[in-house]
Every structure is written in structure tokens, then in C-alpha cells.
Amino acid sequence: MATNVMFSADLKMPSPGVIEDYRRHVQLNLERAGLRTVDTISRRGKSAIRQRFAGAGLGRLGNAIGSSADDQVVRRGTDGFSASAQFFTRSRSERTLGALAAYTQGAQITPTRGRWLWIPTDNARRLVGKGANRRRLSPALWRDGGLDTKIGPLILLKSVNGHPILAVENVGVDLSGRKGSAKNLTKRGAPRRHQVKRDLVVMFVGIPRTARSARVNLTEILNQVRAELPAIFASELAKEVR
């Protein structure tokens, strides 16, 4: 006895509406994954830039770099789209912008007023003022901030290389060598606690120019982060199709 087993099927194409719904579903999956990808790139890039600035000995200068990412895609044609991350400077301070340019591109710094750039020594405090009025110490700020009265007037002298220096007489400095510790003497002419008296202390050194070499390569950092795009996108897309 012979027995036959037969299987038959009819292949029917789904309706155009079903195909369009599926196409749109896939499109939305891709777009959502793309938006999360650029958000991740934005955060990773900003973190990498700030870490590189700190690692180059530039303190918190990298915090002046901010980032953002698109929260909506830009549609291109019927099926195409794009999404991007942006990196920008958050500060409008000319000093900060100048420092960013100098340490990412290199720069020659020359005085804009007068003949000399005045560089504070370790005896002088780096910043004066409070809050938004906090500024880097200069000979002009020394006078305007009243330090010529609190500590002493600046005296113009000439160093061994012929460049000028600005010094103060009869002040106290910390025995520990702490930076910016110079203070006036007491009314009796004695140094304050934990200080020693100095007849002359140099507060500023004048130089005609100085150079800043590039220490942070932003293009290199962003190229490294950009290379992570495919892996990040694949990971985000996998979350959509689970």
C-alpha cells in the first residue's frame, strides 16, 4: 500500500498598507537608535575633551567646552535622515577663548598695551576679586584693587637680563613657600605668624612675548569618538528589535 503526503500553500503578497506600516516601523527604529547614538557621542566626546585638557595640565579650561545632540532627526528624501552632535565653547570670555585657541592651535602672545607682558611670580596671588569680578592679577589690578596700600606699592627694577621686574619692599612671606603668600608687615614692622620678613620681593616679571604650544588636538579626539559610531549605533538598534 502506498501513501502520499502532500503540502500545498499559496503565497499572497501583503497589502500595500501593511508594507508601508512595516517600512515606517523600521524607519522609526533606525531614527530612535540614531538619536540615542549621537546623544552618547555628545557625552563621550565632551568627557574625552575635558579629560585631555586636565591631563595636559590645563586645569578646568576644558569645562569651557560644551556639547549637545539633536533631539529630532532631519529627514532627507523619502527614507533618508540624519542626526548630529555638536561641540562648542560655552564661554564668551576673551581670555578663555584665547586660551582655548592657544592650547589647541598654538599661539604667539604679545602685549596689547605697552612693551611688556607682566607675569606674576609665585609670591603674587594669581587671581583677585570675587565671583564674576574675579580676574587674573596684573600691575593695573594691583593698584586698582588696593594692593599697593594693603601690601605695598610696586617698584620698577631691572633684572640681570635687562628685562624689567616689579617688586615690593618690606613684606612677609610664608616659611612654607606657599604661593601668593606675600602680606604686609604688622604695625610694629614684624612679619605675621608663620611668615618671615623680606626686604624685597619680586611680584611681576616683564617679558616682551611668549609662546603657547598646542597641547590638545581636538580633531584627533573627535575622530577617535567618531570611530565608535558604528558600534554604538549597532548596540542601540539592537535594543529596538528585541
C-alpha positions as protocol buffer text, in pm:
chain_id: "A"
residue {
  index: 1
  type: MET
  ca { x: 0 y: 0 z: 0 }
}
residue {
  index: 2
  type: ALA
  ca { x: 137 y: 343 z: -88 }
}
residue {
  index: 3
  type: THR
  ca { x: 51 y: 661 z: 91 }
}
residue {
  index: 4
  type: ASN
  ca { x: 119 y: 1012 z: -44 }
}
residue {
  index: 5
  type: VAL
  ca { x: 164 y: 1320 z: 179 }
}
residue {
  index: 6
  type: MET
  ca { x: 121 y: 1647 z: 3 }
}
residue {
  index: 7
  type: PHE
  ca { x: 176 y: 2003 z: 132 }
}
residue {
  index: 8
  type: SER
  ca { x: 42 y: 2298 z: -60 }
}
residue {
  index: 9
  type: ALA
  ca { x: 44 y: 2671 z: 7 }
}
residue {
  index: 10
  type: ASP
  ca { x: -48 y: 2989 z: -168 }
}
residue {
  index: 11
  type: LEU
  ca { x: 185 y: 3287 z: -131 }
}
residue {
  index: 12
  type: LYS
  ca { x: -4 y: 3607 z: -109 }
}
residue {
  index: 13
  type: MET
  ca { x: 160 y: 3949 z: -105 }
}
residue {
  index: 14
  type: PRO
  ca { x: 57 y: 4168 z: 187 }
}
residue {
  index: 15
  type: SER
  ca { x: -148 y: 4470 z: 110 }
}
residue {
  index: 16
  type: PRO
  ca { x: 36 y: 4796 z: 28 }
}
residue {
  index: 17
  type: GLY
  ca { x: -82 y: 4937 z: 360 }
}
residue {
  index: 18
  type: VAL
  ca { x: 85 y: 4658 z: 558 }
}
residue {
  index: 19
  type: ILE
  ca { x: 413 y: 4706 z: 368 }
}
residue {
  index: 20
  type: GLU
  ca { x: 404 y: 5080 z: 434 }
}
residue {
  index: 21
  type: ASP
  ca { x: 337 y: 5026 z: 804 }
}
residue {
  index: 22
  type: TYR
  ca { x: 634 y: 4790 z: 829 }
}
residue {
  index: 23
  type: ARG
  ca { x: 860 y: 5030 z: 637 }
}
residue {
  index: 24
  type: ARG
  ca { x: 762 y: 5311 z: 871 }
}
residue {
  index: 25
  type: HIS
  ca { x: 821 y: 5087 z: 1174 }
}
residue {
  index: 26
  type: VAL
  ca { x: 1174 y: 5009 z: 1057 }
}
residue {
  index: 27
  type: GLN
  ca { x: 1236 y: 5376 z: 980 }
}
residue {
  index: 28
  type: LEU
  ca { x: 1132 y: 5481 z: 1331 }
}
residue {
  index: 29
  type: ASN
  ca { x: 1357 y: 5214 z: 1484 }
}
residue {
  index: 30
  type: LEU
  ca { x: 1653 y: 5348 z: 1287 }
}
residue {
  index: 31
  type: GLU
  ca { x: 1576 y: 5708 z: 1381 }
}
residue {
  index: 32
  type: ARG
  ca { x: 1541 y: 5639 z: 1752 }
}
residue {
  index: 33
  type: ALA
  ca { x: 1866 y: 5442 z: 1753 }
}
residue {
  index: 34
  type: GLY
  ca { x: 2036 y: 5724 z: 1562 }
}
residue {
  index: 35
  type: LEU
  ca { x: 1924 y: 5989 z: 1811 }
}
residue {
  index: 36
  type: ARG
  ca { x: 2048 y: 5787 z: 2109 }
}
residue {
  index: 37
  type: THR
  ca { x: 2375 y: 5727 z: 1925 }
}
residue {
  index: 38
  type: VAL
  ca { x: 2452 y: 6097 z: 1874 }
}
residue {
  index: 39
  type: ASP
  ca { x: 2349 y: 6168 z: 2234 }
}
residue {
  index: 40
  type: THR
  ca { x: 2606 y: 5913 z: 2351 }
}
residue {
  index: 41
  type: ILE
  ca { x: 2869 y: 6056 z: 2117 }
}
residue {
  index: 42
  type: SER
  ca { x: 2796 y: 6406 z: 2250 }
}
residue {
  index: 43
  type: ARG
  ca { x: 2854 y: 6299 z: 2611 }
}
residue {
  index: 44
  type: ARG
  ca { x: 3157 y: 6082 z: 2537 }
}
residue {
  index: 45
  type: GLY
  ca { x: 3320 y: 6349 z: 2323 }
}
residue {
  index: 46
  type: LYS
  ca { x: 3275 y: 6621 z: 2584 }
}
residue {
  index: 47
  type: SER
  ca { x: 3412 y: 6396 z: 2857 }
}
residue {
  index: 48
  type: ALA
  ca { x: 3713 y: 6297 z: 2644 }
}
residue {
  index: 49
  type: ILE
  ca { x: 3794 y: 6660 z: 2562 }
}
residue {
  index: 50
  type: ARG
  ca { x: 3773 y: 6771 z: 2925 }
}
residue {
  index: 51
  type: GLN
  ca { x: 3987 y: 6480 z: 3040 }
}
residue {
  index: 52
  type: ARG
  ca { x: 4250 y: 6564 z: 2778 }
}
residue {
  index: 53
  type: PHE
  ca { x: 4266 y: 6927 z: 2892 }
}
residue {
  index: 54
  type: ALA
  ca { x: 4304 y: 6820 z: 3254 }
}
residue {
  index: 55
  type: GLY
  ca { x: 4567 y: 6563 z: 3158 }
}
residue {
  index: 56
  type: ALA
  ca { x: 4762 y: 6834 z: 2974 }
}
residue {
  index: 57
  type: GLY
  ca { x: 4787 y: 7035 z: 3296 }
}
residue {
  index: 58
  type: LEU
  ca { x: 4528 y: 7291 z: 3188 }
}
residue {
  index: 59
  type: GLY
  ca { x: 4305 y: 7253 z: 3491 }
}
residue {
  index: 60
  type: ARG
  ca { x: 3937 y: 7317 z: 3427 }
}
residue {
  index: 61
  type: LEU
  ca { x: 3985 y: 7501 z: 3098 }
}
residue {
  index: 62
  type: GLY
  ca { x: 3823 y: 7205 z: 2924 }
}
residue {
  index: 63
  type: ASN
  ca { x: 3498 y: 7282 z: 3108 }
}
residue {
  index: 64
  type: ALA
  ca { x: 3457 y: 7570 z: 2865 }
}
residue {
  index: 65
  type: ILE
  ca { x: 3377 y: 7307 z: 2600 }
}
residue {
  index: 66
  type: GLY
  ca { x: 3012 y: 7205 z: 2587 }
}
residue {
  index: 67
  type: SER
  ca { x: 2816 y: 6967 z: 2369 }
}
residue {
  index: 68
  type: SER
  ca { x: 2461 y: 6889 z: 2261 }
}
residue {
  index: 69
  type: ALA
  ca { x: 2282 y: 6643 z: 2037 }
}
residue {
  index: 70
  type: ASP
  ca { x: 1980 y: 6664 z: 1809 }
}
residue {
  index: 71
  type: ASP
  ca { x: 1654 y: 6556 z: 1969 }
}
residue {
  index: 72
  type: GLN
  ca { x: 1487 y: 6519 z: 1630 }
}
residue {
  index: 73
  type: VAL
  ca { x: 1618 y: 6377 z: 1306 }
}
residue {
  index: 74
  type: VAL
  ca { x: 1646 y: 6576 z: 985 }
}
residue {
  index: 75
  type: ARG
  ca { x: 1455 y: 6397 z: 711 }
}
residue {
  index: 76
  type: ARG
  ca { x: 1628 y: 6365 z: 374 }
}
residue {
  index: 77
  type: GLY
  ca { x: 1407 y: 6246 z: 92 }
}
residue {
  index: 78
  type: THR
  ca { x: 1160 y: 5961 z: 143 }
}
residue {
  index: 79
  type: ASP
  ca { x: 1368 y: 5728 z: 360 }
}
residue {
  index: 80
  type: GLY
  ca { x: 1686 y: 5914 z: 446 }
}
residue {
  index: 81
  type: PHE
  ca { x: 1758 y: 6103 z: 767 }
}
residue {
  index: 82
  type: SER
  ca { x: 2046 y: 6247 z: 967 }
}
residue {
  index: 83
  type: ALA
  ca { x: 2120 y: 6328 z: 1331 }
}
residue {
  index: 84
  type: SER
  ca { x: 2426 y: 6500 z: 1472 }
}
residue {
  index: 85
  type: ALA
  ca { x: 2616 y: 6601 z: 1784 }
}
residue {
  index: 86
  type: GLN
  ca { x: 2760 y: 6950 z: 1826 }
}
residue {
  index: 87
  type: PHE
  ca { x: 3062 y: 7070 z: 2026 }
}
residue {
  index: 88
  type: PHE
  ca { x: 3105 y: 7437 z: 2115 }
}
residue {
  index: 89
  type: THR
  ca { x: 3262 y: 7683 z: 2355 }
}
residue {
  index: 90
  type: ARG
  ca { x: 3037 y: 7782 z: 2643 }
}
residue {
  index: 91
  type: SER
  ca { x: 3231 y: 8094 z: 2745 }
}
residue {
  index: 92
  type: ARG
  ca { x: 3232 y: 8439 z: 2589 }
}
residue {
  index: 93
  type: SER
  ca { x: 3536 y: 8549 z: 2787 }
}
residue {
  index: 94
  type: GLU
  ca { x: 3808 y: 8675 z: 2554 }
}
residue {
  index: 95
  type: ARG
  ca { x: 4072 y: 8533 z: 2789 }
}
residue {
  index: 96
  type: THR
  ca { x: 3911 y: 8189 z: 2789 }
}
residue {
  index: 97
  type: LEU
  ca { x: 3861 y: 8189 z: 2412 }
}
residue {
  index: 98
  type: GLY
  ca { x: 4219 y: 8300 z: 2365 }
}
residue {
  index: 99
  type: ALA
  ca { x: 4347 y: 8025 z: 2594 }
}
residue {
  index: 100
  type: LEU
  ca { x: 4143 y: 7762 z: 2409 }
}
residue {
  index: 101
  type: ALA
  ca { x: 4280 y: 7882 z: 2075 }
}
residue {
  index: 102
  type: ALA
  ca { x: 4636 y: 7892 z: 2209 }
}
residue {
  index: 103
  type: TYR
  ca { x: 4635 y: 7543 z: 2359 }
}
residue {
  index: 104
  type: THR
  ca { x: 4455 y: 7378 z: 2067 }
}
residue {
  index: 105
  type: GLN
  ca { x: 4627 y: 7562 z: 1780 }
}
residue {
  index: 106
  type: GLY
  ca { x: 4939 y: 7720 z: 1930 }
}
residue {
  index: 107
  type: ALA
  ca { x: 4996 y: 8095 z: 1956 }
}
residue {
  index: 108
  type: GLN
  ca { x: 5245 y: 8375 z: 1992 }
}
residue {
  index: 109
  type: ILE
  ca { x: 5135 y: 8610 z: 2271 }
}
residue {
  index: 110
  type: THR
  ca { x: 5248 y: 8970 z: 2262 }
}
residue {
  index: 111
  type: PRO
  ca { x: 5142 y: 9268 z: 2474 }
}
residue {
  index: 112
  type: THR
  ca { x: 4846 y: 9471 z: 2350 }
}
residue {
  index: 113
  type: ARG
  ca { x: 4929 y: 9768 z: 2572 }
}
residue {
  index: 114
  type: GLY
  ca { x: 5279 y: 9880 z: 2643 }
}
residue {
  index: 115
  type: ARG
  ca { x: 5601 y: 9697 z: 2572 }
}
residue {
  index: 116
  type: TRP
  ca { x: 5588 y: 9414 z: 2828 }
}
residue {
  index: 117
  type: LEU
  ca { x: 5380 y: 9116 z: 2930 }
}
residue {
  index: 118
  type: TRP
  ca { x: 5373 y: 9111 z: 3309 }
}
residue {
  index: 119
  type: ILE
  ca { x: 5385 y: 8759 z: 3456 }
}
residue {
  index: 120
  type: PRO
  ca { x: 5304 y: 8719 z: 3828 }
}
residue {
  index: 121
  type: THR
  ca { x: 5567 y: 8531 z: 4028 }
}
residue {
  index: 122
  type: ASP
  ca { x: 5487 y: 8268 z: 4290 }
}
residue {
  index: 123
  type: ASN
  ca { x: 5492 y: 8545 z: 4551 }
}
residue {
  index: 124
  type: ALA
  ca { x: 5180 y: 8707 z: 4399 }
}
residue {
  index: 125
  type: ARG
  ca { x: 4831 y: 8569 z: 4412 }
}
residue {
  index: 126
  type: ARG
  ca { x: 4704 y: 8457 z: 4071 }
}
residue {
  index: 127
  type: LEU
  ca { x: 4351 y: 8598 z: 4095 }
}
residue {
  index: 128
  type: VAL
  ca { x: 4190 y: 8894 z: 4266 }
}
residue {
  index: 129
  type: GLY
  ca { x: 3827 y: 8986 z: 4323 }
}
residue {
  index: 130
  type: LYS
  ca { x: 3526 y: 8767 z: 4397 }
}
residue {
  index: 131
  type: GLY
  ca { x: 3263 y: 8588 z: 4191 }
}
residue {
  index: 132
  type: ALA
  ca { x: 3205 y: 8732 z: 3846 }
}
residue {
  index: 133
  type: ASN
  ca { x: 3459 y: 9009 z: 3919 }
}
residue {
  index: 134
  type: ARG
  ca { x: 3742 y: 8760 z: 3978 }
}
residue {
  index: 135
  type: ARG
  ca { x: 4026 y: 8838 z: 3739 }
}
residue {
  index: 136
  type: ARG
  ca { x: 4388 y: 8746 z: 3679 }
}
residue {
  index: 137
  type: LEU
  ca { x: 4626 y: 8971 z: 3870 }
}
residue {
  index: 138
  type: SER
  ca { x: 4811 y: 9240 z: 3673 }
}
residue {
  index: 139
  type: PRO
  ca { x: 5006 y: 9552 z: 3775 }
}
residue {
  index: 140
  type: ALA
  ca { x: 4698 y: 9763 z: 3692 }
}
residue {
  index: 141
  type: LEU
  ca { x: 4475 y: 9545 z: 3910 }
}
residue {
  index: 142
  type: TRP
  ca { x: 4738 y: 9562 z: 4184 }
}
residue {
  index: 143
  type: ARG
  ca { x: 4677 y: 9937 z: 4202 }
}
residue {
  index: 144
  type: ASP
  ca { x: 4303 y: 9932 z: 4130 }
}
residue {
  index: 145
  type: GLY
  ca { x: 4245 y: 9656 z: 4385 }
}
residue {
  index: 146
  type: GLY
  ca { x: 4420 y: 9848 z: 4659 }
}
residue {
  index: 147
  type: LEU
  ca { x: 4707 y: 9603 z: 4697 }
}
residue {
  index: 148
  type: ASP
  ca { x: 4954 y: 9890 z: 4677 }
}
residue {
  index: 149
  type: THR
  ca { x: 4808 y: 10003 z: 5009 }
}
residue {
  index: 150
  type: LYS
  ca { x: 4749 y: 9661 z: 5166 }
}
residue {
  index: 151
  type: ILE
  ca { x: 5088 y: 9512 z: 5073 }
}
residue {
  index: 152
  type: GLY
  ca { x: 5293 y: 9792 z: 4924 }
}
residue {
  index: 153
  type: PRO
  ca { x: 5350 y: 9992 z: 4605 }
}
residue {
  index: 154
  type: LEU
  ca { x: 5520 y: 9822 z: 4312 }
}
residue {
  index: 155
  type: ILE
  ca { x: 5877 y: 9934 z: 4244 }
}
residue {
  index: 156
  type: LEU
  ca { x: 6017 y: 9913 z: 3891 }
}
residue {
  index: 157
  type: LEU
  ca { x: 6362 y: 9749 z: 3877 }
}
residue {
  index: 158
  type: LYS
  ca { x: 6577 y: 9589 z: 3608 }
}
residue {
  index: 159
  type: SER
  ca { x: 6672 y: 9219 z: 3615 }
}
residue {
  index: 160
  type: VAL
  ca { x: 7007 y: 9075 z: 3512 }
}
residue {
  index: 161
  type: ASN
  ca { x: 6883 y: 9009 z: 3156 }
}
residue {
  index: 162
  type: GLY
  ca { x: 6775 y: 9370 z: 3114 }
}
residue {
  index: 163
  type: HIS
  ca { x: 6403 y: 9295 z: 3141 }
}
residue {
  index: 164
  type: PRO
  ca { x: 6203 y: 9488 z: 3398 }
}
residue {
  index: 165
  type: ILE
  ca { x: 6065 y: 9348 z: 3722 }
}
residue {
  index: 166
  type: LEU
  ca { x: 5812 y: 9487 z: 3968 }
}
residue {
  index: 167
  type: ALA
  ca { x: 5883 y: 9431 z: 4336 }
}
residue {
  index: 168
  type: VAL
  ca { x: 5757 y: 9538 z: 4679 }
}
residue {
  index: 169
  type: GLU
  ca { x: 5965 y: 9625 z: 4984 }
}
residue {
  index: 170
  type: ASN
  ca { x: 5934 y: 9506 z: 5344 }
}
residue {
  index: 171
  type: VAL
  ca { x: 5677 y: 9228 z: 5326 }
}
residue {
  index: 172
  type: GLY
  ca { x: 5624 y: 8892 z: 5490 }
}
residue {
  index: 173
  type: VAL
  ca { x: 5619 y: 8559 z: 5305 }
}
residue {
  index: 174
  type: ASP
  ca { x: 5527 y: 8213 z: 5431 }
}
residue {
  index: 175
  type: LEU
  ca { x: 5804 y: 7994 z: 5567 }
}
residue {
  index: 176
  type: SER
  ca { x: 5643 y: 7702 z: 5385 }
}
residue {
  index: 177
  type: GLY
  ca { x: 5687 y: 7874 z: 5049 }
}
residue {
  index: 178
  type: ARG
  ca { x: 5312 y: 7877 z: 4981 }
}
residue {
  index: 179
  type: LYS
  ca { x: 5231 y: 8058 z: 4656 }
}
residue {
  index: 180
  type: GLY
  ca { x: 5071 y: 8404 z: 4672 }
}
residue {
  index: 181
  type: SER
  ca { x: 5153 y: 8442 z: 5038 }
}
residue {
  index: 182
  type: ALA
  ca { x: 5311 y: 8791 z: 5038 }
}
residue {
  index: 183
  type: LYS
  ca { x: 5150 y: 9015 z: 5303 }
}
residue {
  index: 184
  type: ASN
  ca { x: 5221 y: 9347 z: 5461 }
}
residue {
  index: 185
  type: LEU
  ca { x: 5402 y: 9362 z: 5793 }
}
residue {
  index: 186
  type: THR
  ca { x: 5227 y: 9440 z: 6121 }
}
residue {
  index: 187
  type: LYS
  ca { x: 5215 y: 9795 z: 6256 }
}
residue {
  index: 188
  type: ARG
  ca { x: 5528 y: 9714 z: 6455 }
}
residue {
  index: 189
  type: GLY
  ca { x: 5707 y: 9617 z: 6132 }
}
residue {
  index: 190
  type: ALA
  ca { x: 5712 y: 9246 z: 6215 }
}
residue {
  index: 191
  type: PRO
  ca { x: 5612 y: 8954 z: 5992 }
}
residue {
  index: 192
  type: ARG
  ca { x: 5285 y: 8777 z: 6061 }
}
residue {
  index: 193
  type: ARG
  ca { x: 5251 y: 8430 z: 6209 }
}
residue {
  index: 194
  type: HIS
  ca { x: 5436 y: 8160 z: 6016 }
}
residue {
  index: 195
  type: GLN
  ca { x: 5597 y: 8425 z: 5794 }
}
residue {
  index: 196
  type: VAL
  ca { x: 5943 y: 8570 z: 5759 }
}
residue {
  index: 197
  type: LYS
  ca { x: 6030 y: 8928 z: 5668 }
}
residue {
  index: 198
  type: ARG
  ca { x: 6184 y: 9003 z: 5330 }
}
residue {
  index: 199
  type: ASP
  ca { x: 6333 y: 9341 z: 5236 }
}
residue {
  index: 200
  type: LEU
  ca { x: 6248 y: 9296 z: 4869 }
}
residue {
  index: 201
  type: VAL
  ca { x: 6012 y: 9052 z: 4696 }
}
residue {
  index: 202
  type: VAL
  ca { x: 5960 y: 9030 z: 4318 }
}
residue {
  index: 203
  type: MET
  ca { x: 5590 y: 9023 z: 4226 }
}
residue {
  index: 204
  type: PHE
  ca { x: 5595 y: 9053 z: 3845 }
}
residue {
  index: 205
  type: VAL
  ca { x: 5845 y: 8975 z: 3570 }
}
residue {
  index: 206
  type: GLY
  ca { x: 5822 y: 9162 z: 3238 }
}
residue {
  index: 207
  type: ILE
  ca { x: 5880 y: 8972 z: 2912 }
}
residue {
  index: 208
  type: PRO
  ca { x: 5840 y: 9101 z: 2553 }
}
residue {
  index: 209
  type: ARG
  ca { x: 5646 y: 8795 z: 2429 }
}
residue {
  index: 210
  type: THR
  ca { x: 5572 y: 8433 z: 2499 }
}
residue {
  index: 211
  type: ALA
  ca { x: 5459 y: 8129 z: 2303 }
}
residue {
  index: 212
  type: ARG
  ca { x: 5196 y: 7866 z: 2375 }
}
residue {
  index: 213
  type: SER
  ca { x: 5229 y: 7530 z: 2204 }
}
residue {
  index: 214
  type: ALA
  ca { x: 4922 y: 7326 z: 2114 }
}
residue {
  index: 215
  type: ARG
  ca { x: 4862 y: 7067 z: 2387 }
}
residue {
  index: 216
  type: VAL
  ca { x: 4517 y: 6936 z: 2294 }
}
residue {
  index: 217
  type: ASN
  ca { x: 4431 y: 6803 z: 1948 }
}
residue {
  index: 218
  type: LEU
  ca { x: 4053 y: 6837 z: 1922 }
}
residue {
  index: 219
  type: THR
  ca { x: 4039 y: 6682 z: 1575 }
}
residue {
  index: 220
  type: GLU
  ca { x: 4219 y: 6369 z: 1698 }
}
residue {
  index: 221
  type: ILE
  ca { x: 3985 y: 6336 z: 1997 }
}
residue {
  index: 222
  type: LEU
  ca { x: 3669 y: 6374 z: 1790 }
}
residue {
  index: 223
  type: ASN
  ca { x: 3798 y: 6134 z: 1524 }
}
residue {
  index: 224
  type: GLN
  ca { x: 3850 y: 5873 z: 1794 }
}
residue {
  index: 225
  type: VAL
  ca { x: 3498 y: 5927 z: 1922 }
}
residue {
  index: 226
  type: ARG
  ca { x: 3358 y: 5927 z: 1569 }
}
residue {
  index: 227
  type: ALA
  ca { x: 3515 y: 5586 z: 1510 }
}
residue {
  index: 228
  type: GLU
  ca { x: 3286 y: 5448 z: 1782 }
}
residue {
  index: 229
  type: LEU
  ca { x: 2971 y: 5545 z: 1588 }
}
residue {
  index: 230
  type: PRO
  ca { x: 2907 y: 5211 z: 1410 }
}
residue {
  index: 231
  type: ALA
  ca { x: 2938 y: 5005 z: 1731 }
}
residue {
  index: 232
  type: ILE
  ca { x: 2720 y: 5242 z: 1930 }
}
residue {
  index: 233
  type: PHE
  ca { x: 2454 y: 5252 z: 1659 }
}
residue {
  index: 234
  type: ALA
  ca { x: 2450 y: 4872 z: 1629 }
}
residue {
  index: 235
  type: SER
  ca { x: 2405 y: 4844 z: 2006 }
}
residue {
  index: 236
  type: GLU
  ca { x: 2122 y: 5098 z: 2010 }
}
residue {
  index: 237
  type: LEU
  ca { x: 1949 y: 4940 z: 1711 }
}
residue {
  index: 238
  type: ALA
  ca { x: 1960 y: 4601 z: 1881 }
}
residue {
  index: 239
  type: LYS
  ca { x: 1753 y: 4749 z: 2164 }
}
residue {
  index: 240
  type: GLU
  ca { x: 1480 y: 4840 z: 1913 }
}
residue {
  index: 241
  type: VAL
  ca { x: 1445 y: 4493 z: 1761 }
}
residue {
  index: 242
  type: ARG
  ca { x: 1442 y: 4286 z: 2080 }
}
